[in-house]
């Protein structure tokens, strides 16, 4: 009885700040590169089996409608870190550094007493592998990295680490997580997979050899699409092009050439199996060291990927496979493991920073574009967004996608293609009733019956552009789709 009283007294006299410090959750953020939202068995993929990722969904929150605000690696990663659209954080292409003076959720956690680490593909600043602010431990590499034997800068020491990329970064993460510490921690693990060029590890090289793969039928339904989509077909980002080196002779629009597309797709799937293995390893480690239920585990993709839809590969466009991304969060204090939840409303990359800061008890920066989804998950949020802005700027290094400004709602999507000089849009717009046409087969922009909804969506697009603080929408001049291949160094 006396011992129990002493424990009560100790708890009563412990300062609230110290109690909060003890209870603060850890964060394990697992980010994949170019992972389609539907390439998980928990998302209904007919061939991919991802049991470890699926377990996170069974024990946590599956955000069914998650989107990036710019479907390009560096801008999307900067939006995840900052909670801002690309025009505000300034990383509008794959060659720009994340601004050192700009707040990020890892930096704010670090300032609040967290130990922070980053391992893997950082991909903001193409040729810079040096340590970045906001992280106590930092491991990355220049450029895209390689699936085998990548040269890493391991917290200031540059060396080639032999082995398959996914396993190497998981080994490093495990070593960091095993270190004794008294602080709560954030580990940000950036996978290369499943980004091109796709090379599965040996045990998964032939995992899908028996699966028949064809071009999606939407690749041959381009009659009501803008002309730039047809012009893209034989390019670096089209299905008749080189397919990230899986096709050696191109362009090739012959029926037999689908074999190259099939080989590329199977290899892409194979790299995802290794990511699932990595998730399983990290889950087991947290379980063994007693930290599993006090760790927010985030599994996410930075942007989506077109895999033949509308005749395209790569991303950048506003079509659904390009902008829709997977997001799963396991944290029992958010959603009990026996009561998994599926969240239907529109969630964005810019929501990650304020949401994780909210869960960790840290104030988010003011005037950011994202919102915390904590209330949305736990009790519902009637004020949650019903639409969002999509934003992409034409790139001279990859001249296959126009400037894009678009709006997506729960049911509709309108996509505009501004010329970049204030003149009328260079290309025909696209309008889709997603509730009836989720594959975006029928462009309704010329249908007089849809003139009213098109006008409403244009007004909503203008409102959203103003809402995110764009007063002078500067963008490059759209110079059209070109046939040349991108520079070897930046592919």
C-alpha positions in Angstrom: 0.0 0.0 0.0 2.8 2.4 0.9 4.7 1.5 -2.3 1.6 2.3 -4.4 1.2 5.6 -2.6 4.8 6.5 -3.4 4.3 5.7 -7.1 1.1 7.9 -7.1 3.0 10.7 -5.4 5.9 10.5 -7.9 3.5 10.6 -10.8 1.6 13.6 -9.3 4.8 15.5 -8.7 6.3 14.9 -12.1 6.1 18.0 -14.2 3.5 17.8 -17.0 6.3 18.6 -19.6 8.3 15.6 -18.4 5.2 13.3 -18.6 4.5 14.6 -22.1 8.1 14.0 -23.1 7.9 10.4 -22.0 4.7 9.9 -24.0 5.8 11.5 -27.2 5.6 9.1 -30.1 8.5 8.1 -32.4 8.0 8.5 -36.1 9.1 6.1 -38.8 8.4 7.6 -42.2 8.9 5.2 -45.2 8.8 7.0 -48.5 8.7 5.2 -51.8 9.6 6.8 -55.2 7.0 6.6 -58.0 4.8 4.0 -56.3 1.4 3.8 -57.8 -1.5 3.9 -55.3 -2.9 0.5 -56.6 0.4 -1.5 -56.5 -0.4 -3.0 -53.1 -2.5 -6.1 -52.4 -4.4 -4.1 -49.8 -5.3 -1.7 -52.6 -6.6 -4.5 -54.7 -3.7 -5.3 -57.0 -4.4 -8.7 -58.7 -0.8 -9.9 -58.8 1.3 -8.1 -56.2 1.3 -9.6 -52.7 2.5 -7.1 -50.1 1.7 -8.8 -46.7 3.8 -6.6 -44.5 2.5 -3.3 -46.0 -1.0 -4.8 -45.8 -0.5 -5.5 -42.1 0.0 -1.7 -41.5 -3.3 -1.1 -43.3 -5.1 -3.8 -41.2 -3.8 -2.3 -38.0 -4.0 1.4 -38.9 -5.5 4.0 -41.3 -5.7 3.5 -45.1 -6.2 6.9 -46.7 -8.1 5.9 -49.9 -7.9 9.1 -51.8 -4.4 10.6 -51.3 -2.9 12.9 -53.9 0.3 14.8 -54.6 0.0 18.5 -55.5 2.8 18.2 -58.1 3.6 14.8 -59.6 7.4 15.1 -59.6 9.8 13.8 -57.1 11.6 16.8 -55.7 8.6 19.2 -55.6 6.5 16.5 -53.9 9.1 15.7 -51.3 9.5 19.4 -50.5 5.7 19.6 -50.1 5.7 16.6 -47.7 8.4 18.2 -45.6 7.0 21.8 -45.6 3.2 21.6 -45.9 3.5 24.0 -48.9 2.7 24.0 -52.6 5.7 24.1 -54.9 5.3 27.8 -55.8 5.7 28.6 -52.1 8.6 26.3 -51.2 10.4 27.0 -54.5 11.3 23.4 -55.4 9.6 23.3 -58.7 11.9 20.9 -60.5 14.2 18.0 -59.7 17.4 20.1 -59.5 16.5 22.6 -56.8 17.6 22.3 -53.1 15.2 22.5 -50.3 15.7 26.0 -48.9 17.9 25.8 -45.8 16.0 28.6 -44.1 12.6 27.0 -44.7 10.8 25.2 -41.8 10.3 21.5 -42.2 8.5 19.0 -39.9 11.8 17.1 -39.2 13.5 20.4 -38.2 10.6 21.3 -35.9 10.6 17.9 -34.3 14.4 18.3 -33.9 13.9 21.7 -32.2 11.3 20.0 -29.9 13.8 17.5 -28.7 13.6 14.7 -31.2 16.6 12.9 -32.5 16.3 12.9 -36.3 17.7 10.7 -39.0 17.4 10.5 -42.8 18.5 7.4 -44.8 18.2 6.9 -48.5 17.1 8.9 -51.5 16.7 12.6 -50.6 16.5 13.9 -54.2 16.5 17.6 -53.7 19.7 19.0 -55.2 20.8 16.5 -57.9 24.6 16.6 -57.3 24.6 17.2 -53.6 25.0 14.3 -51.2 26.2 16.4 -48.2 24.4 16.5 -44.8 21.3 18.7 -44.8 19.9 20.8 -41.9 17.2 19.3 -39.6 18.8 15.9 -39.3 21.2 14.6 -36.7 22.2 11.6 -38.9 22.1 11.8 -42.6 22.8 9.2 -45.4 22.1 9.9 -49.0 23.8 9.9 -52.5 24.0 12.0 -55.6 21.3 11.8 -58.2 19.0 8.8 -58.5 21.3 6.2 -56.9 21.5 2.7 -58.3 19.7 -0.5 -57.5 23.1 -2.2 -56.9 26.2 -0.9 -55.2 25.4 2.8 -54.7 27.9 5.2 -53.5 26.5 6.8 -50.3 27.6 9.7 -48.2 27.2 8.1 -44.7 26.9 11.0 -42.4 30.0 12.7 -43.9 31.9 9.6 -45.1 31.5 8.8 -48.8 31.7 5.1 -49.6 30.2 2.5 -51.9 27.9 0.1 -50.0 27.7 -3.2 -51.9 24.3 -4.9 -52.2 20.8 -4.2 -53.3 19.7 -0.7 -52.5 16.5 -1.6 -50.6 18.3 -3.9 -48.3 21.3 -1.6 -47.8 19.2 1.3 -46.6 17.1 -1.0 -44.4 20.3 -2.3 -42.8 21.4 1.3 -42.1 17.9 2.1 -40.6 18.0 -1.0 -38.4 21.5 -0.1 -37.1 20.3 3.5 -36.3 17.1 2.3 -34.6 19.0 -0.2 -32.4 21.1 2.5 -30.8 20.2 3.4 -27.2 18.7 6.8 -26.8 16.6 8.8 -24.3 14.9 11.1 -26.8 12.0 10.3 -29.0 13.1 9.9 -32.6 12.2 10.4 -36.3 13.6 8.1 -38.9 12.9 9.1 -42.5 13.7 6.2 -44.9 13.7 7.1 -48.6 13.6 4.1 -50.9 14.8 4.3 -54.5 12.2 1.7 -55.4 10.2 1.5 -57.5 11.7 4.4 -59.5 13.2 3.6 -63.0 15.4 2.1 -64.2 13.7 -1.0 -62.7 16.0 -3.8 -61.5 14.5 -6.3 -59.1 16.9 -8.2 -56.8 17.7 -11.8 -58.0 15.1 -13.6 -56.0 12.3 -11.5 -57.5 13.7 -11.2 -61.1 11.2 -13.8 -62.4 8.4 -13.4 -59.9 5.8 -12.3 -62.5 7.1 -14.1 -65.6 3.8 -16.0 -65.9 1.6 -12.9 -65.7 0.3 -11.6 -69.0 0.8 -7.9 -69.4 -0.8 -5.8 -72.1 -1.1 -2.1 -72.8 -4.1 -0.6 -71.0 -7.0 -0.1 -73.4 -7.1 3.6 -72.7 -3.8 3.8 -74.7 -6.0 3.4 -77.8 -8.8 5.7 -76.8 -7.2 9.1 -77.6 -9.8 10.5 -80.0 -11.2 13.1 -77.6 -7.8 13.8 -75.9 -5.5 16.8 -76.4 -3.1 16.4 -79.3 0.0 16.6 -77.0 -1.0 13.2 -75.6 -0.8 11.6 -79.0 2.5 13.5 -79.7 4.0 12.0 -76.6 3.5 8.3 -77.7 6.9 7.8 -79.3 8.9 9.9 -76.8 10.8 9.1 -73.6 7.4 9.3 -71.8 5.3 7.3 -74.3 4.5 3.7 -74.7 6.2 3.5 -78.1 9.4 5.1 -76.8 12.4 3.5 -75.1 10.5 2.6 -71.9 13.4 3.5 -69.6 15.8 1.3 -71.6 13.6 -1.8 -71.7 13.1 -1.2 -75.4 16.3 -0.9 -77.4 14.9 -0.1 -80.8 12.3 2.7 -80.8 9.9 4.1 -81.5 8.0 0.9 -82.0 4.3 0.8 -82.3 4.1 -2.8 -83.6 1.8 -5.2 -81.7 4.8 -7.4 -80.9 6.6 -4.5 -79.1 4.2 -5.0 -76.1 6.7 -7.6 -74.9 9.1 -4.7 -73.9 6.2 -3.0 -72.0 5.4 -6.3 -70.2 9.1 -6.8 -69.2 9.3 -3.3 -67.8 6.0 -3.7 -65.8 7.1 -7.0 -64.3 10.4 -5.5 -63.3 8.6 -2.5 -61.7 6.5 -4.9 -59.7 9.5 -6.9 -58.6 11.2 -4.0 -56.9 8.1 -3.4 -54.8 8.4 -6.9 -53.3 11.7 -6.0 -51.8 10.2 -2.8 -50.2 7.5 -5.0 -48.6 10.3 -7.2 -47.1 11.9 -4.0 -45.8 8.7 -3.0 -44.1 8.4 -6.4 -42.5 12.0 -6.2 -41.1 11.4 -2.8 -39.5 8.0 -3.8 -38.1 9.6 -6.8 -36.4 12.5 -4.7 -35.0 10.1 -2.2 -33.4 8.0 -5.1 -32.0 11.1 -6.7 -30.5 12.4 -3.6 -28.9 9.0 -2.6 -27.4 8.6 0.5 -29.5 6.0 -0.6 -32.0 2.8 0.9 -30.4 4.5 4.2 -29.5 5.7 4.7 -33.1 3.8 6.4 -35.8 4.6 4.4 -38.9 3.9 6.2 -42.2 4.1 4.3 -45.5 3.7 6.7 -48.5 4.6 7.3 -52.1 5.9 10.7 -53.3 3.9 10.7 -56.5 2.1 8.2 -58.7 3.0 6.8 -62.1 1.4 6.3 -65.5 2.0 2.8 -66.7 0.6 2.9 -70.2 -2.7 4.7 -69.4 -3.6 7.1 -72.2 -0.4 5.9 -74.0 1.9 7.4 -71.4 4.6 6.3 -69.0 6.2 8.4 -66.2 4.2 11.0 -64.2 3.9 14.8 -64.3 0.4 14.9 -65.8 -2.8 15.3 -63.8 -4.3 12.0 -64.8 -5.3 9.8 -61.9 -2.4 7.2 -62.0 0.1 10.1 -62.0 -1.4 12.1 -59.0 -2.9 9.4 -56.8 -0.5 7.9 -54.1 -0.6 5.3 -51.4 -0.8 6.5 -47.7 -1.0 4.2 -44.7 -0.5 5.2 -41.1 -0.2 2.8 -38.2 -0.4 4.4 -34.7 -2.7 2.9 -32.1 -3.4 6.2 -30.4 -4.8 7.5 -33.8 -6.7 4.3 -34.7 -6.7 1.2 -32.4 -5.1 -1.8 -34.2 -8.3 -3.8 -33.8 -10.4 -1.1 -35.4 -8.6 -0.2 -38.7 -10.1 2.7 -40.6 -10.5 3.7 -44.2 -10.5 7.5 -44.9 -12.4 8.5 -48.0 -11.9 12.4 -48.2 -9.2 14.0 -50.3 -5.8 14.1 -48.5 -2.7 15.7 -49.9 1.1 15.6 -49.6 0.9 19.1 -48.0 -1.1 17.6 -45.1 1.7 15.4 -43.9 3.8 18.0 -42.0 0.9 19.5 -40.0 -0.5 16.1 -39.3 2.7 14.5 -37.9 3.5 17.6 -35.9 0.0 17.5 -34.4 0.3 13.9 -33.4 3.7 14.7 -31.8 2.4 17.7 -29.9 4.4 20.3 -31.9 3.0 23.5 -33.3 3.0 23.6 -37.1 4.2 26.7 -39.0 1.7 29.3 -39.7 0.4 30.1 -43.2 1.1 26.6 -44.6 -1.3 25.1 -47.2 -1.8 21.7 -45.5 -4.1 20.7 -42.7 -3.8 18.1 -40.0 -6.0 15.0 -40.7 -6.0 14.0 -37.0 -9.5 15.1 -36.4 -10.6 13.7 -39.8 -9.5 10.3 -38.7 -10.6 10.2 -35.1 -14.0 11.9 -35.3 -14.6 13.2 -38.8 -14.2 16.8 -40.0 -17.2 18.4 -41.8 -15.0 21.3 -42.8 -12.5 19.1 -44.7 -11.7 20.1 -48.3 -13.9 19.0 -51.2 -11.4 20.1 -53.9 -7.7 20.7 -54.5 -5.4 22.5 -56.9 -2.9 20.6 -59.0 0.2 22.5 -60.3 3.0 21.5 -62.7 5.4 23.6 -64.8 6.8 22.6 -68.2 10.4 21.4 -68.1 12.9 22.0 -70.9 14.9 19.0 -69.7 11.8 16.8 -70.1 9.7 18.4 -72.8 6.9 15.9 -72.9 4.3 17.5 -70.6 2.7 20.9 -70.8 2.1 23.4 -68.1 -0.7 22.0 -66.0 -3.2 23.8 -63.7 -6.2 21.7 -62.6 -8.8 21.1 -60.0 -10.1 17.8 -58.7 -13.2 17.4 -56.5 -14.8 14.3 -55.1 -16.6 13.7 -58.4 -15.0 15.9 -61.1 -11.7 16.9 -62.6 -10.9 19.9 -64.9 -7.4 20.2 -66.4 -6.1 23.3 -68.1 -2.8 23.7 -70.1 -1.7 27.3 -70.0 0.7 28.5 -72.7 2.8 30.4 -70.2 2.8 33.8 -71.8 -0.7 34.9 -70.9 -2.2 33.9 -74.3 -5.0 31.4 -74.6 -4.3 27.9 -73.4 -2.1 26.0 -75.8 -4.0 22.7 -75.6 -7.6 21.6 -75.3 -8.7 21.2 -71.7 -9.8 17.9 -70.1 -13.0 17.4 -68.1 -13.9 14.1 -66.5 -16.8 12.9 -64.4 -14.7 10.7 -62.1 -17.7 9.3 -60.2 -18.9 7.7 -63.5 -15.6 7.5 -65.4 -12.7 6.8 -62.9 -10.4 5.7 -65.8 -10.8 9.1 -67.5 -11.9 7.6 -70.8 -14.4 10.3 -72.0 -13.2 13.9 -72.1 -16.4 16.0 -71.7 -14.9 19.4 -72.3 -16.7 19.8 -75.6 -20.0 18.4 -74.5 -22.5 21.3 -74.3 -24.4 19.4 -71.5 -21.3 19.9 -69.3 -20.8 23.6 -70.0 -22.2 24.5 -66.6 -20.1 22.2 -64.5 -17.0 23.3 -66.6 -17.7 26.9 -65.7 -18.1 26.1 -62.0 -14.8 24.1 -62.0 -13.0 27.0 -63.8 -14.2 29.3 -61.0 -13.2 26.8 -58.4 -9.7 26.5 -60.0 -9.3 30.3 -59.9 -10.4 30.4 -56.2 -7.9 27.7 -55.3 -5.1 29.4 -57.1 -5.9 32.6 -55.1 -6.3 30.6 -51.8 -2.7 29.2 -52.0 -1.3 32.7 -52.6 -0.6 32.7 -56.3 -1.2 36.3 -57.4 1.0 36.2 -60.5 1.1 32.7 -61.9 4.6 32.6 -63.4 5.4 29.6 -65.5 7.7 28.6 -68.3 6.7 29.0 -71.9 5.3 25.7 -73.3 7.5 24.9 -76.2 5.6 21.8 -77.1 6.3 18.0 -77.0 9.8 17.2 -78.4 11.3 14.0 -79.5 14.8 14.2 -78.1 15.9 12.0 -75.2 16.7 13.6 -71.9 20.3 14.0 -70.9 21.8 10.7 -69.7 22.9 12.2 -66.4 19.4 13.2 -65.3 17.3 10.2 -66.4 
